[in-house]
């Protein structure tokens, strides 16, 4: 939990406006839940969340006029750990 929380807090501080405060909070919970399974599950879940967010950004690029800041990472941080936890159990 602490590793993901510190990493996301560093990203939040170094790149203002790219991550929201809620994304940082959710990342801590994701680290706690997936860390319960294993380090591999935690790494896979976070990586899957970033890849899912990147894919959503590419898919939603044509409709950028309505959403100028890009897709929220929080949604991907909820979907990816559920998928990872189900795959590990």
Buried (B, 14 or more C-beta within 10 A) or exposed (E): BEBBBBBBBEBBEEEEEEBBEEBBBBBBBBBBBBBEBEEEBBBBBBEBBEEBBEEBBEEEEEEEEEEEEEBBBBBBBEBBBEBBBEEBE
